[in-house]
């Protein structure tokens, strides 16, 4: 997810992903520059939803539930 988001933003050095685990569920929080949050969310949240879908599909393969959030 870090690589994917870093390719979308203008400040890839400011992208951070925090991972929190509770049982079999992972919570991923991506922090990006306030200048880049619009690029990551996209129109009507389409880019954010695409990232969530991709990450959830990869996690589903391993039997893990994932929650993905974005913040600036």
N, C-alpha and C positions, 0 to 999 in steps of 0.2 A: 504494500500500500504506500509506503514511503516513496519508493521509486516512481510509482504511478503519479502521485500528487506532485512530486518534484518536477516531473516533465510538463505539468500544466501551468506552473506558476512562474512569475518573473524573479522571485527571490527563493530559489530552491534551498539555499543555505539556512533559511529560517523555518523550514518545515520540520516539525517534530511529531512523532507518534508515541503516545503513552499507552501502555497495555495494563489493564487491570483484570485480574482473574477472580471469579467467584464460582466455585464448583466447576461445572462443565461449560460455563459461559464466559466468554471473553468480551471485554469492553475496550474498543480501540478509539482513542481520541486524537484526532489530527489537529495540530495547531499550526496555522499559517499566518503570514503577515497580513495585517489589516488591508493592505493594498491588493492582496491576492484572494481574499475570501470570496469575492464575487466570481472569480474564475473557477474556483473549486466547487461552489454551489451551482453555478450556471443558471440559465433562464428557467424559472419555475422549478428549480432543484433537480434538473435533469442530469447534470454531471454528477452531483452528489449521489443521486439514486443509482446511477450507473456504477459508481465506485462501490457503493454498498452491495449491489447485486453481485459484482465480481468477487468481492471479498467474502461474502456469504457463500457463494458457490464453491470457492476454494476451501472454506472452512467445513462446509457440509460434507465434502469428500472425506474429511478426517473425523466426522461425527461431532463437530464442535459448533455451538451456537455463538454468533458474533453480533455485537451491537457496534455500529460505527457512528461517531459524532465528529463534527467539525467546529472549530472555534478560531477566533482571531486574537 
